[in-house]
Amino acid sequence: MKILMYITEKVLKEVEEKYGKPRIIELAFEMKEDEFRIMRESMRNNRAHDITFIIEKGDLIAVIRKSSHPPGVYRIPSGGVELGEDLETGLQREAFEETGLKIEILNYLLRVEACFTFNNLHQKWRSHVFRTKWVSGKLAPHDHEEIEEARWVTLDELCGEIREKMLESDSGGLHYRVALTDAAVEELLRSRSTAFS
């Protein structure tokens, strides 16, 4: 099944030339009926992707809490590129909407080819994960309908208590985000070590 999306192979090639080739992994997760429905509803105009961004400010990383998340659950922000919008503009817009921050894109870390299922229904999805850094702004979401809160955390918190809280949930979508974050952090650490060698 071909994934229809706004981020074409031509766009990906240009992004890879500018920000590096990402590691590519495949993941599959079962979702509950309501999460599968919400994901499908987000696919207006055949959108089947998200851009996920690790925003660094020194040793801190920005995380968000969506109003739909269980209490105490945070994750790294993500969003979608709009029809007719280039990837970099979409990433900058989503970062500002979800966190209130202006960012600089550093590296294209990870591409996840995902398959979500509910009963006998299947949906292909692609997540693009970028390493970014804070340039300016105060951490305060502008999209108050979707984002309840944003805060700075350490990498240890992200990989420790935040990860555990997400795994306590019965949400296939949050379990997907844990696997995505685990792989992204691995690439982030590799990217950091390469920058200093």
C-alpha positions as CSV (number, residue, x, y, z in Angstrom):
1,M,0.0,0.0,0.0
2,K,1.5,3.4,-1.0
3,I,1.4,6.1,1.6
4,L,-0.2,9.2,0.2
5,M,1.1,12.4,1.7
6,Y,2.2,15.9,1.2
7,I,5.9,15.0,1.9
8,T,6.9,13.5,-1.5
9,E,10.0,11.5,-2.2
10,K,11.4,14.6,-4.0
11,V,10.9,16.7,-0.9
12,L,12.5,14.0,1.3
13,K,15.6,13.9,-1.0
14,E,16.0,17.7,-0.6
15,V,15.5,17.5,3.2
16,E,18.1,14.7,3.4
17,E,20.6,16.7,1.4
18,K,20.2,19.6,3.8
19,Y,19.8,17.8,7.2
20,G,21.3,14.3,6.6
21,K,19.9,10.9,5.9
22,P,17.9,9.5,8.7
23,R,17.9,6.0,10.2
24,I,14.8,4.2,8.9
25,I,12.9,1.8,11.1
26,E,9.5,0.0,10.9
27,L,7.0,-0.3,13.7
28,A,3.6,-1.8,14.1
29,F,1.1,-1.1,16.9
30,E,-2.5,-2.1,17.6
31,M,-4.7,0.8,18.5
32,K,-8.0,1.1,20.4
33,E,-11.0,2.0,18.3
34,D,-11.2,5.7,19.4
35,E,-7.5,6.3,18.8
36,F,-7.7,4.6,15.3
37,R,-10.7,6.8,14.5
38,I,-9.0,10.0,15.7
39,M,-5.9,9.1,13.6
40,R,-8.0,8.5,10.5
41,E,-9.8,11.8,11.1
42,S,-6.5,13.6,11.1
43,M,-5.8,12.3,7.6
44,R,-7.6,15.1,5.8
45,N,-6.5,15.5,2.2
46,N,-4.7,12.1,2.4
47,R,-2.2,13.2,5.1
48,A,-0.5,10.1,6.5
49,H,2.5,11.5,8.3
50,D,3.7,13.5,11.2
51,I,6.8,15.5,11.9
52,T,8.2,15.0,15.4
53,F,10.8,17.4,16.8
54,I,13.2,17.1,19.6
55,I,13.7,20.7,20.8
56,E,16.9,21.2,22.8
57,K,17.8,24.1,25.0
58,G,21.2,23.3,26.5
59,D,20.7,20.0,28.4
60,L,16.9,20.3,28.4
61,I,14.3,19.0,26.0
62,A,10.8,20.4,25.4
63,V,7.8,18.1,26.0
64,I,4.1,18.6,25.7
65,R,1.0,17.3,27.4
66,K,-2.1,16.9,25.2
67,S,-5.5,17.3,26.7
68,S,-6.3,13.8,25.5
69,H,-3.4,12.2,27.4
70,P,-3.9,10.5,30.7
71,P,-2.8,12.6,33.7
72,G,1.0,13.1,34.0
73,V,1.7,11.9,30.4
74,Y,4.1,14.1,28.3
75,R,5.9,13.5,25.1
76,I,8.0,15.2,22.5
77,P,5.9,17.4,20.2
78,S,4.7,16.5,16.7
79,G,2.4,17.8,14.1
80,G,1.5,17.7,10.4
81,V,2.7,19.6,7.3
82,E,-0.3,21.3,5.7
83,L,-1.2,20.9,2.0
84,G,1.0,23.2,0.0
85,E,3.4,23.9,2.9
86,D,7.1,22.9,2.7
87,L,8.4,20.7,5.4
88,E,10.6,23.2,7.1
89,T,7.9,25.8,7.3
90,G,5.5,23.2,8.7
91,L,8.0,22.1,11.3
92,Q,8.6,25.7,12.4
93,R,4.8,26.4,12.5
94,E,4.0,23.3,14.5
95,A,6.9,23.9,16.9
96,F,5.5,27.4,17.6
97,E,1.9,26.3,17.9
98,E,2.7,23.4,20.3
99,T,5.5,25.1,22.3
100,G,5.6,28.8,21.6
101,L,9.3,28.5,20.6
102,K,11.2,29.5,17.5
103,I,13.6,26.8,16.5
104,E,16.5,25.9,14.2
105,I,16.5,22.6,12.5
106,L,19.7,20.7,13.0
107,N,19.4,17.1,11.8
108,Y,16.9,14.7,10.2
109,L,17.3,11.9,12.8
110,L,14.8,9.2,12.1
111,R,12.1,8.1,9.7
112,V,9.5,5.6,11.0
113,E,7.5,3.5,8.6
114,A,4.5,2.6,10.8
115,C,1.5,0.4,10.5
116,F,-1.4,0.9,12.9
117,T,-4.2,-1.6,13.2
118,F,-7.6,-1.9,14.8
119,N,-9.4,-5.3,14.3
120,N,-8.9,-6.0,10.6
121,L,-8.3,-2.3,9.6
122,H,-4.7,-1.2,8.8
123,Q,-3.3,2.2,8.3
124,K,0.2,3.0,7.0
125,W,1.8,6.1,8.6
126,R,5.2,7.8,8.4
127,S,6.9,9.8,11.2
128,H,9.8,12.1,10.4
129,V,11.9,13.0,13.5
130,F,14.1,16.0,13.6
131,R,16.7,17.3,16.1
132,T,16.2,21.1,16.6
133,K,17.4,23.7,19.0
134,W,15.7,26.6,20.8
135,V,16.4,30.0,19.2
136,S,13.9,32.2,21.1
137,G,10.6,32.3,22.9
138,K,9.1,31.3,26.1
139,L,7.8,27.7,26.5
140,A,4.1,28.3,26.3
141,P,1.7,26.5,23.9
142,H,-0.3,28.6,21.4
143,D,-2.6,25.7,20.4
144,H,-4.7,25.6,23.6
145,E,-7.3,23.2,22.2
146,E,-4.9,20.4,21.7
147,I,-1.9,21.2,24.0
148,E,-2.6,21.5,27.7
149,E,0.9,22.2,28.8
150,A,4.6,22.3,27.8
151,R,7.7,22.0,30.0
152,W,11.4,21.5,29.9
153,V,12.8,18.1,31.0
154,T,16.2,16.4,31.1
155,L,17.0,13.5,28.9
156,D,17.0,11.3,32.0
157,E,13.4,12.3,32.8
158,L,12.3,11.7,29.2
159,C,13.8,8.2,29.2
160,G,12.8,7.5,32.7
161,E,9.7,8.7,34.5
162,I,8.0,10.1,31.3
163,R,8.6,6.9,29.4
164,E,7.3,4.8,32.2
165,K,4.1,6.9,32.5
166,M,3.5,6.5,28.8
167,L,3.9,2.7,29.1
168,E,1.4,2.6,32.0
169,S,-1.3,3.8,29.5
170,D,-3.2,1.2,27.4
171,S,-2.9,3.5,24.4
172,G,-1.3,1.9,21.3
173,G,-0.6,5.5,20.1
174,L,1.4,6.3,23.2
175,H,3.2,3.0,23.1
176,Y,4.2,3.9,19.5
177,R,5.5,7.2,20.8
178,V,7.6,5.4,23.3
179,A,9.2,3.2,20.6
180,L,9.7,6.3,18.4
181,T,11.2,8.3,21.2
182,D,13.6,5.4,22.2
183,A,14.9,5.2,18.6
184,A,15.0,9.0,18.3
185,V,17.0,9.4,21.5
186,E,19.5,6.8,20.3
187,E,20.0,8.8,17.1
188,L,20.1,12.1,19.1
189,L,23.0,10.8,21.2
190,R,24.8,9.6,18.1
191,S,24.3,13.0,16.5
192,R,25.6,14.7,19.6
193,S,28.7,12.5,19.8
194,T,29.4,13.1,16.1
195,A,29.1,16.9,16.5
196,F,31.9,16.7,19.2
197,S,34.3,14.3,17.4
